[in-house]
Amino acid sequence: MKGCFMLSRRDTLKLIAASLGGLLLVRCAPLPFSPSNEAGATPRPASPAPADSSLPSRADVLVLGAGMAGLSSARELTRRGYIVIVLEARERIGGRTWTDASLGLPLDLGASWIHGTNGNPLTQLADEAGVKRVRTDYDNITRYASDGRELSAREDADLDEIFETLEELIAGWQEEFEDDVSLQSAIQAYLEAEDLPVETLRKAWYAVNTAIEHEYAADVSDLSLYWFDDADDYGGNDVIFPGGYGQLVSHLADGLDIRLGHVVRSVEAGASGVRIQTDRGQFEADKAVVAIPLGVLKGQDISFNPPLPAEKRRAMARMGFGVLNKVYLQFDEVFWEADAHLLGYVSERKGEWCEWLNLAPLVGAPVLLAFNAGRFGLEIESWSDEQVLASALSVLRRIYGPDVPQPRGWLVTRWGRDPFARGSYSSLMPGASPDDYDTMAAPVGKTLFFAGEHTHKKHPATVHGALLSGLRAAREVDD
């Protein structure tokens, strides 16, 4: 998740204005993830237990998934006195919150930020865990044209003005359009009617990509004009963890009974309780919390007996679940703007290597992090690491010259191909509405309860939304 990944409507508008206004060959193996290629993932606490027939297979509550939602739910249920077993398909905890240390420093492959620290439950959790945080300054950005030139002050101002106009138009369209359409169709119709110069169009799409598509992990063609930005937010700064998000994951998981490597195949629920079949055994409980990513639920890899209610299945089909992929490049030394927090690139084609986070001032390491979302984020999932590197380096060499070296290490994510995620986080497609989050959160009978960022109407697509959803599910179990 863009905690990797995720901002709110207020932050979107703020970023819209701003965005317009490692040779060791140590690398992350291509996804899909598997137990054999996750070496270097966040160290987990000693408490998660391996599959063992001598361990109990009965609990008061089974929690399916050891991501942020599942862990927060299991922790709260345990605090309330329930016997809880967490079943996790991976050989690690954390889900889409995953810190990898294979390059010699902790790098987050999924969620990166706390978005809005004021009143955010993640702030309290980080305080409890004693985890260091560093603020990201989105205004501290250097941007380049498609030919590699640094934008002049006037060009920067023009870019800001372009998207300030689009920002106002989007707000107007949300009030004026009689029917919901994709955000892209509305923007495209306007831009075509204006008959803008090519470079102006590139700047407009750059702003749309970095401020909207990267936030919602989806092309604007897959986002509802009416509802794409309908979410609440917390005030304050955005912060990252120099030591990795995994510190919070480990803190939440401490002392829990977590069974790793258990891929859930079926969920049977009835008046007498629930029976969960995994590929390594069967488990029973009075109740279960389903904290499985929306992408996996949409893929129908897990059978529910009886089937989930039709209303929930319809909501699931309406909701989007796109990708925001990361590419980390580790160099021996910094050859780019050492103090800039962000680097922007106005690409020839929308959404290709447009946004880079400079980790040098944030964690003190010569590492660049590139984001790619939506269409291009999915496209590069089929490329080899070597092809991804060649494409990324071609942009850096266009900006900084042909002497840009090969990275000494790199990490490439492919969240869409991850069988235990099938994407990054949820969004609302045309025809969906915020009520679909409530539908996904609704319990089924008195035995099945649901958690995950895709079940939190106020804070979807965020790590804090996932955490809050787990706490909500735990309360529902206890009611």
C-alpha positions in Angstrom: 0.0 0.0 0.0 1.3 3.7 -0.9 1.7 4.0 2.9 3.6 2.8 0.0 1.5 4.3 -1.2 -1.6 6.2 -0.2 -2.6 9.8 0.3 -5.9 11.5 0.9 -8.0 14.0 -1.2 -6.4 16.9 0.7 -2.9 15.6 0.1 -3.8 14.8 -3.5 -4.7 18.5 -4.1 -1.6 19.6 -2.3 0.6 17.3 -4.4 -1.2 18.2 -7.5 -0.2 21.8 -7.1 3.3 20.8 -6.2 3.7 18.2 -8.9 2.4 20.6 -11.6 3.6 23.8 -9.5 22.6 -1.1 -6.2 28.2 -4.3 -9.3 27.0 -6.9 -6.7 23.9 -7.9 -8.5 22.1 -8.3 -5.2 18.5 -8.0 -6.1 15.0 -9.0 -5.3 14.0 -12.0 -7.3 11.1 -11.5 -9.7 7.7 -12.0 -8.3 5.5 -13.9 -7.8 6.8 -14.3 -4.4 7.5 -17.8 -3.0 9.1 -19.0 0.2 12.4 -19.7 -1.6 12.9 -16.2 -2.9 11.9 -14.1 0.1 15.3 -14.1 1.8 16.1 -10.7 3.1 12.5 -9.9 4.1 11.8 -8.3 7.4 13.0 -10.4 10.4 10.0 -11.7 12.1 9.5 -12.4 15.9 10.1 -15.8 17.2 6.5 -16.3 18.0 5.2 -17.3 14.5 5.0 -21.0 14.5 5.7 -23.4 11.5 3.3 -26.0 10.4 3.3 -28.8 13.0 0.7 -31.4 13.6 1.4 -31.3 17.3 0.2 -27.7 17.5 -3.4 -27.0 18.2 -5.7 -26.6 15.2 -8.7 -25.2 17.2 -9.1 -21.7 18.4 -11.8 -19.3 19.4 -11.0 -17.1 16.4 -9.0 -17.8 13.2 -7.5 -14.8 11.5 -6.8 -15.3 7.8 -3.8 -13.2 6.8 -0.8 -11.7 8.7 -0.8 -8.3 7.1 -1.4 -5.1 9.0 -5.2 -5.8 9.2 -4.9 -9.4 10.4 -2.2 -8.6 12.9 -4.0 -5.7 14.5 -7.2 -7.8 14.7 -5.4 -10.8 16.2 -3.6 -8.5 18.7 -6.8 -6.9 19.8 -8.7 -10.2 20.1 -5.8 -11.7 22.1 -6.0 -8.6 24.4 -9.7 -9.3 24.9 -8.9 -12.9 26.0 -9.6 -14.9 22.9 -7.4 -17.8 21.8 -6.4 -16.8 18.3 -4.5 -18.5 15.5 -3.3 -16.5 12.5 -3.0 -18.3 9.2 -0.6 -16.8 6.7 0.1 -18.0 3.2 3.6 -16.6 2.9 6.7 -17.6 4.8 6.8 -14.2 6.3 4.5 -11.7 8.1 3.5 -8.3 6.9 1.7 -8.9 3.6 2.0 -5.7 1.5 4.0 -4.2 4.3 7.4 -5.8 3.6 10.9 -4.5 4.5 13.7 -6.1 2.5 17.3 -5.9 3.7 19.1 -7.9 1.0 20.9 -4.8 -0.3 22.4 -4.2 3.2 19.9 -1.6 4.3 16.1 -1.8 5.1 14.0 -0.9 2.0 10.2 -1.1 2.0 8.9 -3.0 -1.0 5.3 -2.2 -0.2 4.0 0.5 2.2 6.5 3.3 2.9 4.8 6.2 4.6 2.6 7.2 7.5 0.3 9.6 5.6 -0.6 12.4 8.0 0.8 11.9 11.5 -1.7 14.0 13.5 -4.1 11.6 15.3 -3.0 8.7 13.1 -3.0 5.3 14.9 0.2 4.4 13.2 1.9 7.3 15.0 0.8 5.9 18.3 2.0 2.4 17.2 5.4 3.8 16.1 5.7 5.6 19.4 5.0 2.4 21.3 7.7 0.6 19.2 10.2 3.4 19.5 10.6 3.6 15.8 12.5 6.5 14.2 10.6 8.5 11.5 11.8 11.1 8.9 9.6 13.7 7.2 9.2 13.8 3.4 9.1 17.3 2.0 7.1 17.0 -1.2 7.9 20.7 -2.1 11.6 19.8 -2.3 11.5 18.6 -5.8 13.6 19.0 -9.0 11.8 18.3 -12.3 13.0 17.6 -15.8 11.5 17.8 -19.3 11.3 14.8 -21.5 14.6 15.7 -23.2 16.4 15.7 -19.8 16.5 19.5 -19.3 15.8 20.8 -15.9 12.6 22.8 -15.9 13.1 26.5 -15.6 11.3 28.4 -12.9 8.9 29.7 -15.5 8.2 26.1 -16.8 7.7 24.9 -13.2 5.2 27.7 -12.6 3.4 26.9 -15.9 3.2 23.3 -14.9 1.7 24.2 -11.5 -0.8 26.4 -13.3 -1.9 23.7 -15.6 -2.8 21.4 -12.9 -4.4 24.0 -10.7 -6.8 24.5 -13.6 -7.4 20.7 -13.9 -7.9 20.5 -10.2 -10.7 23.1 -10.4 -12.2 21.4 -13.4 -12.3 17.9 -11.7 -14.2 19.4 -8.7 -16.6 21.0 -11.2 -17.1 17.8 -13.2 -17.9 15.9 -10.0 -20.9 18.3 -9.5 -22.0 18.7 -13.1 -21.8 15.2 -14.8 -25.1 13.4 -14.7 -23.5 10.0 -15.0 -20.3 8.6 -13.5 -17.5 8.1 -16.0 -13.8 7.4 -15.8 -11.7 10.3 -14.7 -9.6 9.8 -17.9 -12.6 10.4 -20.2 -13.4 13.7 -18.5 -9.8 14.9 -18.6 -9.2 13.7 -22.1 -12.3 15.4 -23.5 -11.2 18.7 -22.0 -7.6 18.5 -23.2 -8.6 17.6 -26.7 -11.0 20.5 -26.8 -8.3 22.9 -25.7 -5.9 21.7 -28.5 -2.9 22.2 -26.3 0.8 22.0 -27.5 2.5 18.6 -27.1 4.8 19.8 -24.3 1.8 21.2 -22.4 -0.1 18.0 -22.7 2.9 16.1 -21.4 3.1 18.3 -18.4 -0.6 17.8 -17.7 -0.4 14.0 -17.9 2.7 14.1 -15.7 0.7 15.9 -13.1 -2.2 13.5 -13.4 0.1 10.5 -13.2 2.2 11.6 -10.2 -0.5 13.2 -8.1 -3.5 10.8 -8.9 -2.4 7.6 -10.5 0.5 7.0 -8.1 -1.8 7.7 -5.2 -4.6 5.4 -6.2 -2.4 2.7 -7.9 -4.5 2.9 -11.0 -4.8 4.5 -14.4 -7.3 7.4 -14.5 -9.1 5.3 -17.0 -10.0 2.9 -14.1 -11.0 5.6 -11.6 -14.5 6.9 -10.9 -14.9 10.6 -11.6 -17.5 10.8 -8.9 -15.8 8.9 -6.1 -12.0 8.4 -6.8 -11.0 10.9 -4.1 -13.7 10.3 -1.5 -11.8 9.6 1.6 -10.8 11.2 4.9 -7.3 12.1 5.9 -5.1 13.0 8.9 -3.3 16.3 9.2 0.4 16.7 9.7 3.4 15.5 7.8 4.1 12.4 5.9 7.0 10.3 7.3 9.0 7.3 6.4 10.9 4.8 8.5 14.7 4.7 8.0 14.6 1.3 9.7 11.7 0.0 7.6 8.0 -0.5 8.2 8.7 -4.0 9.3 9.5 -2.6 12.7 5.8 -1.9 13.2 4.8 -5.3 11.8 7.1 -7.1 14.2 5.8 -5.0 17.1 2.2 -6.0 16.3 3.0 -9.6 15.8 5.0 -10.1 19.0 3.5 -13.0 21.1 0.9 -14.0 18.5 0.4 -17.6 17.3 1.1 -17.2 13.6 1.2 -20.2 11.3 3.3 -19.4 8.2 3.1 -21.2 4.9 -0.6 -22.0 5.2 -2.4 -21.2 1.9 -6.1 -21.0 2.6 -8.1 -23.0 0.1 -11.6 -23.0 1.5 -13.7 -21.3 4.2 -16.8 -23.2 5.5 -19.0 -21.2 7.8 -22.2 -22.3 9.6 -24.1 -21.9 12.8 -21.6 -24.2 14.7 -18.6 -22.2 13.6 -16.0 -22.1 10.8 -13.7 -24.7 9.2 -10.7 -23.5 7.3 -8.9 -25.8 4.9 -5.3 -24.8 4.1 -2.8 -26.7 1.9 -1.2 -27.9 5.1 -4.1 -28.8 7.3 -7.6 -28.0 8.6 -8.4 -25.6 11.4 -11.6 -24.9 13.3 -13.0 -22.0 15.4 -16.1 -20.4 16.5 -15.4 -17.4 14.3 -13.0 -16.1 11.7 -11.6 -12.8 10.5 -11.0 -12.7 6.8 -8.0 -10.2 6.4 -7.1 -11.3 2.8 -6.3 -8.7 0.1 -9.1 -7.7 -2.2 -7.1 -8.8 -5.2 -7.0 -12.4 -3.9 -10.7 -12.3 -3.1 -11.5 -11.0 -6.6 -9.3 -13.8 -8.1 -11.6 -16.4 -6.4 -8.7 -18.5 -5.3 -10.5 -19.3 -2.0 -13.9 -21.0 -2.1 -16.5 -20.0 0.5 -19.2 -22.4 1.5 -21.9 -21.1 1.5 -20.9 -18.6 -1.1 -20.4 -15.0 0.0 -23.6 -12.9 -0.3 -24.4 -11.6 -3.8 -24.2 -8.0 -2.6 -20.6 -8.5 -1.4 -19.6 -10.3 -4.6 -21.0 -7.4 -6.7 -19.2 -4.9 -4.6 -16.0 -6.9 -5.0 -16.4 -6.9 -8.8 -17.0 -3.1 -9.0 -14.0 -2.2 -7.0 -10.6 -1.8 -8.5 -7.3 -3.2 -7.3 -4.4 -1.8 -9.3 -0.6 -1.7 -8.9 2.0 0.7 -7.8 5.4 -0.9 -8.4 8.8 0.1 -7.1 12.3 0.0 -8.4 15.2 0.6 -6.0 18.6 1.5 -7.5 21.6 1.5 -5.2 24.7 3.3 -6.3 28.2 3.8 -4.8 27.7 7.5 -4.6 25.1 10.3 -5.3 25.3 11.8 -8.8 21.9 13.5 -8.6 20.6 16.4 -6.5 21.8 15.3 -3.1 19.3 17.4 -1.1 16.1 17.1 -3.2 13.5 14.7 -1.7 11.8 14.1 -5.1 12.9 14.0 -8.7 10.2 14.5 -11.4 10.4 13.5 -15.1 7.9 14.7 -17.7 7.9 11.6 -19.8 7.0 11.5 -23.5 4.4 8.8 -22.8 2.2 9.2 -19.7 3.4 7.6 -16.5 6.8 6.2 -17.4 9.5 6.8 -14.8 7.9 10.1 -13.8 8.5 10.1 -10.0 11.6 9.3 -8.0 12.2 9.4 -4.3 15.8 10.3 -3.3 16.7 8.3 -0.2 20.0 10.1 0.3 18.7 12.9 2.5 16.1 10.7 4.2 18.1 7.6 5.2 21.7 8.6 4.3 22.2 6.1 1.5 22.8 6.6 -2.3 19.6 5.0 -3.4 16.9 6.2 -5.8 13.4 4.8 -5.7 11.2 5.0 -8.8 7.4 4.5 -8.8 5.3 3.2 -11.7 1.6 2.8 -11.5 -1.4 1.7 -13.5 -0.8 0.7 -17.2 3.0 1.1 -17.2 3.3 -0.4 -13.7 1.6 -3.5 -15.0 3.5 -3.5 -18.3 6.9 -3.8 -16.7 5.9 -6.7 -14.6 6.4 -8.9 -17.7 9.9 -7.5 -18.2 13.1 -9.1 -16.9 15.0 -7.2 -14.2 17.6 -6.4 -16.9 14.9 -4.8 -19.1 13.5 -2.8 -16.2 17.0 -1.6 -15.3 17.8 -0.6 -18.9 14.6 1.4 -19.2 15.1 3.2 -15.8 18.8 4.0 -16.6 17.9 5.4 -20.0 15.9 8.1 -18.2 18.6 8.8 -15.7 21.2 9.0 -18.4 19.0 11.4 -20.4 18.9 13.6 -17.4 22.4 13.2 -15.9 24.5 12.2 -18.9 25.9 8.9 -20.4 28.3 8.4 -17.5 25.6 7.3 -15.1 26.9 4.0 -13.8 25.2 0.7 -13.4 23.7 0.3 -10.0 25.5 -1.9 -7.6 22.2 -3.4 -6.5 18.5 -3.2 -7.2 15.1 -4.4 -6.1 12.1 -4.7 -8.4 8.5 -5.3 -7.3 5.8 -7.0 -9.3 2.8 -6.8 -7.0 0.3 -7.7 -9.7 2.0 -11.1 -10.1 2.2 -11.8 -6.4 -0.4 -14.6 -5.9 -1.0 -13.6 -2.3 -1.7 -9.9 -3.2 -2.6 -9.7 -6.9 -2.1 -5.9 -6.7 -1.2 -3.1 -4.4 -4.4 -1.6 -3.0 -8.0 -0.8 -3.7 -9.7 2.0 -5.6 -13.1 2.9 -6.9 -13.8 2.2 -10.6 -16.6 3.9 -12.6 -19.9 2.5 -11.3 -18.5 1.8 -7.8 -19.2 4.0 -4.7 -17.8 4.4 -1.2 -20.7 2.3 0.0 -18.9 -0.7 -1.5 -16.3 -0.4 1.3 -19.0 -0.8 3.8 -20.4 -3.8 1.9 -17.0 -5.5 1.9 -16.7 -4.8 5.7 -20.1 -6.3 6.6 -20.0 -9.5 8.6 -21.6 -12.7 7.2 -23.8 -14.1 9.9 -22.2 -14.3 13.3 -19.1 -16.2 12.2 -17.3 -14.4 9.3 -15.8 -10.9 9.8 -13.8 -8.9 7.3 -10.8 -6.6 7.6 -8.4 -5.0 5.2 -7.8 -1.6 3.7 -10.6 -2.4 1.2 -13.1 -2.6 4.1 -12.5 0.9 5.6 -14.7 3.6 4.0 -12.9 6.6 5.6 -9.3 5.5 5.1 -9.2 2.9 2.2 -5.9 2.1 0.4 -3.9 3.1 3.5 -1.9 1.2 6.1 -3.7 3.0 8.8 -7.0 2.1 7.2 -5.9 -1.6 7.3 -5.0 -1.3 11.0 -8.2 0.4 11.9 -10.2 -2.2 10.0 -8.6 -5.0 12.0 -9.5 -3.3 15.2 -13.1 -2.8 14.0 -13.4 -6.5 13.1 -12.1 -7.5 16.5 -14.8 -5.4 18.1 -17.4 -7.0 15.9 -16.3 -10.5 16.9 -16.6 -9.5 20.6 -20.0 -8.0 20.3 
